Amino acid sequence: MIDRPASHLPRGGSTVGPAPGHPAVRTRILLLLVFVLLGGLALRLVYVQGIDPTGQAAAAMDQRLTHQETLPQRGSILDRDGDVLAASVRRYDIVVDQRLVKDFNEWDREARETVLVDVDSRLASLAEVLGMSEEEVREATIGSRPYAVVRRSVTPEVRDAAMALNVPGLLSEAVDRRTYPNGSVAGSIIGFMGGDGTALEGLELSQDDVMTGTPGTRTFEVGADGIRIPNAPLEEVPAVDGADLRLTVDKDAQWFAQETLGALAAEYEAEWANAVVMDVKTGDVIVMADSTTVDPADPDATEGNFRTSTVMSTPYEPGSTGKALPIAAAVDAGKVTATDGFTVPGSQDFDGQTIRDFSPHPTFDMTVAGIYARSYNTGTVQIAEKITDEQRYEYMRSFGVGQPIDLGLPQQAGSVLVPPEQWDGRQRLTTAFGQGYTQTTLHTAQMYQALANGGVLIPARLIDATVDGDGAEKRWESSAEPHRVVSEETAAQMLRMMETVVTQGTSKAAAIPGYRVGGKSSTAEAASDTGTYDGYNLGFTAVAPLDDPRFVVSVSMHRPPSKQGSRDVSVAAATIMEYMLRQADVPATGAEPNDYRVFVDDPQDRPW
């Protein structure tokens, strides 16, 4: 028997290969991994180039695309002649993605080769363009923030120069800066914007959607260095600019009225004075002025309660200017005429309520026109009693009392008039002479516009039209409708009564040489927050020329320390009216007055 070596296996047994740690095994594993990777790459290439080439290309493109929003130009606010009251100036914020600011390759046209650009040299040039120090620019551009502002509100020329430097990651963002070239003129109407471009008050706020427009987009390719690829396609959806807002206001007349009111309020130390000028034929508000007016460019410099117009925000009891309503109603109802006579004492009892006139006077036999001219409460209540409370209420409503007036501003001009079934024994009397209800100066102007327009009320308008970028105009329409409030004959009598006020009554100071002027003054008690009377509101409303009425001017002065400024309120209204007549080239006719008798019998000139 032959002994077999221990290292040999029996015949028919398995052959044992190299151990796992053997070099040959490691080589085979590495080769296998290489084949797997190459196979995966091959399959990927087949997928990319053969199965989904479009999708993969699109994905790559998406990674290179940058989308920018382009701002529309905000619409301007214009006066009736197209003069700018508010406009937007296009400016740009220069911003940067700090992560991309580094040296970069750039094609040198002269050398006709690609050169490496030291970004520090471009930042130095950028500092010069932006008017900043190199240290300031480096602080703003070097870092890891994806968004940082380098310089705000630069001009288009500076923006173009900055972008021409091709600093990686540097972009510009369009911003609008609102400008108000006339300062505080019509500021309480225009309103103002916040520092971030948010509309905060006035027409800027209420008509924001109209003036804002629709943003556009710009889409372009950028390289890995953050710079736009030259000659790459640019897709752009243009922004649609906002519409301009053309008002009925005349900026020169507005300025003149503001100056007149400012002087009046300052002289009498009043809380405020305001004025409305309306076009009799159209209802256009040509002036809506305040003694204290916000400058839209610096609203913080004005007290909060004067950042909006008191014409809209502050209703009050109108006083004697409201006497036109019961008198017109009684005339229109056929109960009285301007020449009918009444016995008018200085004090009179009505159903247990004592009504007194502003100043004591003897008992007079007066015409209706004379009662209106001398503004006697006792006589006015007698006239009002000729019709029912319900009739008087309906006439007052038709004239706009108790109803808001919408001019397209953030708030409506308010008025409060409760129905007659809620009137107590005194209120049913005081509403005849302008107390027991509230309204604004705009309401008073609109009442007298109706009387000056042959008895037809045309709703007040402040916005004339919107004008889009193509010049297409859309007229702004009031939500209220024109309507007749009294007959033409009644309106004619009321105008003659108003003239009697100026020729023989309380307001001789409102006369304008060469023109026939009518109007009505008022000295009304002003209610406090607690409901008690603790001051006065002085007013005058003028109509001219009476030959063919063109304008209504209504002026109010609130809470002067005394009630002695009534004459000068009339003078202020006449001053504004004369300006309007001269500006509109309305000729002075020098026609004689067509007023009424004040007293039933002669003499007509008697003590008050």
Residue pairs with C-beta under 8 A, 6 or more apart in sequence:
4 10
9 15
18 24
18 25
19 25
48 56
61 221
64 221
64 222
64 223
64 229
65 219
65 220
65 221
65 222
66 219
66 220
66 221
66 222
66 228
67 217
67 218
67 219
68 171
68 217
68 218
68 219
68 220
69 215
69 216
69 217
70 174
70 215
70 216
70 217
70 218
70 236
70 238
70 239
71 174
71 175
71 176
71 215
71 239
72 212
72 213
72 214
72 215
72 216
72 239
72 240
72 241
72 242
73 88
73 90
73 176
73 213
73 239
73 241
73 242
74 88
74 176
74 178
74 211
74 212
74 213
74 241
74 242
75 88
75 210
75 211
75 212
75 213
75 241
75 242
75 243
75 244
75 245
75 466
76 84
76 85
76 86
76 87
76 88
76 211
76 244
76 245
77 84
77 85
77 86
77 87
77 190
77 203
77 204
77 211
77 244
77 245
77 247
78 84
78 85
78 244
78 245
78 246
78 247
79 85
79 186
79 246
79 247
79 249
79 250
79 251
79 254
80 246
80 247
80 248
80 249
80 250
80 284
80 286
80 464
81 250
81 251
82 246
83 251
84 181
85 180
85 181
85 182
85 185
85 186
85 190
85 247
85 249
85 251
86 178
86 179
86 180
86 190
86 204
86 296
87 178
87 179
87 181
88 176
88 177
88 178
88 179
89 176
89 177
89 178
89 179
90 156
90 174
90 175
90 176
91 152
91 153
91 154
91 155
91 156
91 174
91 175
91 176
91 177
92 153
92 154
92 155
92 156
92 158
92 159
92 172
92 173
92 174
92 175
93 149
93 151
93 152
93 153
93 154
93 172
93 173
93 175
94 130
94 149
94 150
94 151
94 152
94 154
94 159
94 162
94 170
94 171
94 172
95 147
95 148
95 149
95 150
95 170
95 171
95 172
95 173
96 140
96 141
96 147
96 148
96 150
96 167
96 169
96 170
96 171
97 145
97 146
97 147
97 148
97 169
97 171
97 226
98 141
98 142
98 143
98 144
98 145
98 146
98 148
98 169
99 144
99 145
99 146
99 169
100 168
100 169
100 225
100 226
101 119
101 123
101 141
101 142
101 167
101 168
101 169
101 170
102 119
102 168
102 225
103 116
103 117
103 118
103 119
104 116
104 117
104 119
104 166
104 168
104 225
104 227
105 114
105 115
105 116
105 117
105 225
106 114
106 115
106 117
106 166
107 113
107 114
107 115
107 230
108 114
108 115
119 167
119 168
122 165
122 166
122 167
123 134
123 137
123 138
123 141
123 167
124 134
124 137
125 165
126 137
126 141
126 150
126 162
126 165
126 167
126 170
127 133
127 134
127 136
127 137
129 158
129 161
129 162
129 165
130 137
130 150
130 151
130 154
130 158
130 162
131 151
132 150
132 151
137 150
140 148
140 149
140 150
140 151
141 148
141 150
141 167
141 169
141 170
150 170
151 162
152 175
153 175
153 177
154 162
159 172
162 170
162 172
163 170
163 172
166 227
168 225
168 226
168 227
169 226
175 197
176 197
178 192
178 193
178 197
178 204
178 296
179 297
180 187
180 190
180 295
180 296
180 297
182 251
182 255
183 295
183 297
184 258
184 293
184 294
184 295
184 296
185 251
185 254
185 255
185 258
185 293
186 247
186 249
186 251
186 254
186 288
186 293
187 202
187 293
187 294
187 295
187 296
188 202
188 288
188 290
188 293
188 294
188 306
188 307
188 308
188 309
188 310
189 202
189 203
189 247
189 249
189 288
189 309
189 409
189 462
190 202
190 203
190 204
190 296
191 199
191 200
191 201
191 202
191 203
191 204
191 205
191 206
191 296
191 308
191 410
192 200
192 201
192 202
192 204
192 294
192 296
192 297
192 299
192 307
193 199
193 200
193 204
193 296
194 200
199 205
199 208
200 299
201 294
201 299
201 307
201 308
201 410
202 296
202 308
202 409
202 410
203 245
203 247
203 408
203 409
203 463
204 211
204 296
205 410
206 408
206 409
206 410
207 245
207 408
207 463
210 242
210 243
210 245
210 466
211 242
211 243
211 244
211 245
212 242
213 239
213 240
213 241
213 242
213 243
214 239
214 240
215 239
216 236
216 237
216 238
216 239
216 240
217 235
217 236
217 237
218 234
218 235
218 236
219 234
219 235
219 236
220 228
220 229
220 232
220 233
220 234
220 235
221 228
221 229
221 232
221 233
222 228
222 229
223 229
240 469
241 469
243 466
243 467
243 468
243 469
243 474
244 466
244 467
244 468
245 463
245 466
245 467
246 463
246 464
246 465
246 466
246 467
246 473
247 462
247 463
247 464
248 279
248 282
248 284
248 285
248 286
248 461
248 462
248 463
248 464
249 285
249 286
249 287
249 288
249 462
250 286
250 287
250 583
252 583
253 277
253 286
253 287
253 576
253 579
253 580
253 583
254 287
254 288
254 289
256 576
256 579
257 275
257 277
257 287
257 289
257 576
257 579
258 289
258 290
258 291
258 293
260 275
260 572
260 575
260 576
261 273
261 274
261 275
261 289
261 290
261 291
261 555
261 572
262 273
262 291
262 292
264 270
264 273
264 291
264 555
264 557
264 565
264 568
264 569
264 572
265 271
265 272
265 273
265 291
265 292
265 557
266 291
267 565
267 568
268 557
268 560
268 561
268 562
268 565
268 568
269 560
269 561
270 291
270 557
270 558
270 559
270 560
270 565
271 558
271 559
272 290
272 291
272 292
272 306
272 310
272 314
272 557
272 558
273 290
273 291
273 555
273 556
273 557
273 558
273 569
273 572
274 288
274 289
274 290
274 291
274 309
274 310
274 311
274 441
274 555
274 556
275 287
275 288
275 289
275 441
275 553
275 554
275 555
275 556
275 572
275 573
275 576
276 285
276 287
276 288
276 289
276 311
276 441
276 442
276 444
276 445
276 552
276 553
276 554
277 285
277 286
277 287
277 288
277 445
277 551
277 552
277 553
277 576
277 580
278 284
278 285
278 286
278 445
278 446
278 449
278 460
278 551
278 552
279 286
279 550
279 551
280 449
280 452
280 453
280 543
280 549
280 550
280 551
280 552
281 453
281 458
281 550
282 458
282 461
283 446
283 449
283 458
283 459
283 460
283 461
283 478
283 482
284 461
284 464
285 407
285 442
285 460
285 461
285 462
286 551
286 580
287 553
287 576
288 309
288 311
288 442
288 462
289 311
290 306
290 309
290 310
290 311
292 302
292 303
292 306
293 302
293 306
294 301
294 302
294 306
294 307
295 301
295 302
299 307
305 313
308 409
308 410
308 411
309 409
310 441
310 558
311 413
311 440
311 441
311 442
312 407
312 409
312 411
312 412
312 413
312 440
312 442
313 411
314 440
314 558
315 413
315 414
315 415
315 416
315 438
315 439
315 440
315 443
316 438
316 439
316 440
316 524
316 526
316 527
316 537
316 556
316 558
317 434
317 435
317 436
317 437
317 438
317 524
317 525
317 526
317 527
317 537
318 434
318 438
318 439
318 443
318 444
318 522
318 524
318 537
318 539
319 433
319 434
319 435
319 522
319 523
319 524
319 525
319 537
319 539
320 375
320 433
320 434
320 520
320 521
320 522
320 523
320 524
321 434
321 444
321 447
321 448
321 520
321 521
321 522
321 539
321 540
321 541
321 554
322 401
322 431
322 433
322 434
322 435
322 437
322 444
322 522
323 372
323 375
323 380
323 432
323 433
323 434
323 520
324 372
324 447
324 448
324 451
324 494
324 498
324 520
325 392
325 395
325 396
325 399
325 401
325 447
326 380
326 383
326 384
326 387
326 392
326 395
326 432
327 336
327 368
327 371
327 372
327 380
327 383
327 384
327 494
327 497
328 395
328 451
328 485
328 486
328 490
328 491
328 494
329 384
329 387
329 391
329 392
329 395
329 396
329 486
330 336
330 368
330 383
330 384
330 386
330 387
331 337
331 338
331 368
331 486
331 490
331 493
331 494
332 395
332 486
332 487
332 490
333 386
333 387
333 391
335 386
335 387
336 368
336 383
336 386
337 368
337 493
338 367
338 368
338 369
338 493
338 496
338 497
338 596
339 367
339 368
339 369
339 596
339 597
340 367
340 368
341 365
341 366
341 367
341 600
342 365
342 366
342 367
342 368
342 371
342 379
342 382
342 383
343 363
343 364
343 365
343 366
344 363
344 364
344 365
344 366
344 371
344 376
344 378
344 379
344 382
345 363
345 378
346 356
346 357
346 359
346 360
346 361
346 362
346 363
346 378
347 354
347 355
347 356
347 357
347 360
347 378
348 354
348 355
348 378
348 381
348 382
349 355
350 381
350 385
350 429
351 425
352 425
353 425
353 426
353 429
355 377
355 378
355 381
355 429
356 377
356 378
357 376
357 377
357 378
358 375
358 377
358 523
359 608
361 376
361 607
361 608
362 607
364 370
364 599
364 606
365 599
365 600
365 601
366 374
366 376
366 379
366 598
366 599
366 600
367 596
367 597
367 598
367 599
367 600
368 379
368 383
368 497
369 496
369 497
369 500
369 595
369 596
369 597
369 598
370 500
370 504
370 505
370 596
370 597
370 598
370 599
371 379
371 380
371 383
372 380
372 497
372 498
372 500
372 501
372 505
372 520
373 497
373 500
373 501
373 504
373 505
373 506
373 596
373 598
374 505
374 506
374 598
374 608
375 501
375 505
375 506
375 520
375 521
375 522
377 432
377 433
380 432
380 433
381 429
381 432
381 433
383 432
384 392
384 429
384 432
389 420
389 423
389 428
390 420
392 420
392 431
392 432
393 417
393 419
393 420
395 485
395 486
396 402
396 417
396 431
396 437
397 403
397 417
398 457
398 483
398 485
399 446
399 447
399 450
399 457
399 485
400 415
400 439
400 443
400 446
400 447
400 457
401 415
401 417
401 437
401 439
401 443
401 447
402 415
402 416
402 417
402 418
402 437
403 415
404 412
404 413
404 414
404 415
405 412
405 413
405 415
405 440
405 442
405 443
405 446
405 459
405 460
405 480
406 412
406 478
406 479
406 480
407 413
407 442
407 460
407 461
407 462
407 463
408 462
408 463
408 476
409 462
413 440
413 442
413 443
414 438
414 439
414 440
415 437
415 438
415 439
415 440
415 443
416 437
416 438
416 439
417 431
417 437
417 439
418 427
418 437
420 428
423 431
423 436
426 436
427 436
430 436
431 437
434 522
434 524
435 524
435 525
441 539
441 554
441 555
441 556
442 460
442 554
444 539
444 541
444 554
444 556
445 460
445 541
445 552
445 553
445 554
446 457
446 459
446 460
448 520
448 541
448 543
448 552
448 554
449 457
449 458
449 460
449 552
450 456
450 457
450 458
450 485
450 486
450 491
451 486
451 491
451 494
451 495
451 498
451 543
452 491
452 495
452 543
452 549
452 552
453 491
453 549
454 488
454 491
454 492
455 484
455 485
455 486
455 487
455 488
455 490
455 491
456 482
456 483
456 484
456 485
457 482
457 483
457 484
457 485
458 482
459 478
459 479
459 480
459 481
459 482
460 478
461 476
461 478
463 476
464 475
464 476
465 473
465 474
465 475
465 476
466 473
466 474
466 476
467 473
467 474
468 474
486 494
495 518
495 543
495 546
495 549
496 518
496 546
496 594
496 595
496 596
497 518
497 596
498 518
498 519
498 520
498 543
498 546
499 516
499 517
499 518
499 546
499 593
499 594
499 595
500 595
500 596
500 598
501 507
501 518
501 519
501 520
501 521
502 508
502 510
502 511
502 517
502 518
502 519
503 511
503 593
503 595
504 595
504 598
504 604
504 605
505 598
506 521
506 566
507 519
507 520
507 521
507 540
507 570
509 567
509 568
509 570
509 571
509 574
510 517
510 519
510 521
510 540
510 542
510 570
510 571
510 573
510 574
511 517
511 574
512 544
512 574
512 577
512 578
512 581
513 588
514 588
514 589
514 590
515 544
515 545
515 578
515 581
515 586
515 588
515 589
516 544
516 545
516 546
516 547
516 589
516 591
516 593
516 594
517 542
517 543
517 544
517 545
517 546
517 574
517 577
518 542
518 543
518 544
518 546
519 540
519 541
519 542
519 543
519 570
519 573
520 540
520 541
521 538
521 539
521 540
521 566
521 569
521 570
522 537
522 538
522 539
522 540
523 536
523 537
523 538
523 563
523 566
524 536
524 537
524 538
524 539
525 533
525 535
525 536
525 537
526 533
526 534
526 535
526 536
526 537
526 558
526 559
527 533
527 534
528 534
528 535
535 558
535 559
536 559
536 560
536 562
536 563
537 556
537 557
537 558
537 559
538 556
538 557
538 560
538 563
538 565
538 566
538 569
539 554
539 555
539 556
539 557
539 569
540 554
540 555
540 566
540 569
540 570
540 572
540 573
541 552
541 553
541 554
541 555
541 573
542 552
542 553
542 554
542 570
542 573
542 574
542 577
543 549
543 551
543 552
544 550
544 551
544 553
544 577
544 581
545 581
545 586
545 589
546 594
547 589
547 591
550 580
550 581
550 584
550 586
551 577
551 580
551 581
551 584
553 573
553 576
553 577
553 580
554 573
555 569
555 572
555 573
555 576
556 569
557 565
557 569
581 588
597 604
598 604
599 606
